[in-house]
Amino acid sequence: MKFVWRPVAAAVAALFALVTVAQPAHADGAAEHAAIIERLIAKGSANSLATVALLKQFGAESDTGSYPLITRAVQIAPERRDLAWLAVRLCASSSDCDDSVPEKHLRDVDPTNGIRSIGALTRAQRKNDAAAIDAALTAMGSSERFYVYFDPLVAATAAELVEAQRQRAAPSRKELSRATVEMIGAIAASVLPPSQSFSYSCKGLALEQVSGRLDRCRRAAQAIARADTFIVEGLGLSLQQRLWPEDSPEGQSITALRRVFQYRLQEYSRLDISSSKLDEFPADALDAFRAHEREQDVALAYFAKAGVPADPPANWTSRSLPRVP
């Protein structure tokens, strides 16, 4: 398979190291790809079924059989929070999926994760139901974190893919890197939450006319920044910048946090783990994803290895966009 790196924006290039995985261009490659899919399905484990669901859904606008696969994975491992969230996201691509089913399971297994309220907020915004919007924002604002479980999903599925692909007892470094990069791309394309509803609910006249809306939006934006990925953390910080006056104590604190965020993001993009070249991609990347629950902590681990300071020097100036898109 050929890997093409397509960052969605300059500031986001290092967030997930997004890749577009082209389908095999020749018959032998297509046959091997199909064989890998069949091996993963035949294995029938929670991780192998999740891997197939992600690979089948990647690049598709509607469900290609991924939701039934992730449903089986959740049934095998009902306690897995990462699989519960993935089921919610894959349900969104299925025309006949009742989103209340995977959302309820996510609430049951992951009650302190604010991401469980995204579906409720989206439906409330679609109906312009102010009371329901406020209820969803309140639930988000009272949550402990806003996780999409990117690292655990990479760790679980890349290992499955390389096992299905390999032709020898132990995979080569290139085979391991290829499988890890492929799953990074597939997962990044699937797990991110829709953010439009939050933006619509927390701007304009609603902030002035709906009692308590500004405070609810501020609390929810703070929760979003307690994320396990750079891109979602950046979204939360950007939303906070929009909701507090820049010269207020809160606004100044957010500016300082965003400066550290932009520095770490910029430096992360310089490391081999953000490289599009498989020969440069670190051989221990999969171990790093296994060891750390958050993408930001993976970055800090590689900073330590490379001798990169975790915080920006006093004279450092960001070259990034002022806000994450």
Secondary structure, 3 states (H helix, E strand, C coil): CCEEECCCCHHHCCCCCCEEECCCCCHHHHHHHHHHHHHHHHHCCHHHHHHHHHHHHCCCCCCCCHHHHHHHHHHHCCCCHHHHHHHHHHHCCCCCCCCHHHHHHHHHHCCCEHHHHHHHHHHHHHHCCHHHHHHHHHHHHCCCEECCCHHHHHHHHHHHHHHHHCCCCCCCHHHHHHHHHHHHHHHHHHHCCCCHHHHHHCCCHHHHHCCCHHHHHHHHHHHHHCECCHHHHHHHHHHHHHHCCCCCHHHHHHHHHHHHHHHHHHHHCCCHHHCCCCCCCCCCHHHHHHHCCCHHHHHHHHHHHHCCCCCCCCCCCCCCCCCCC
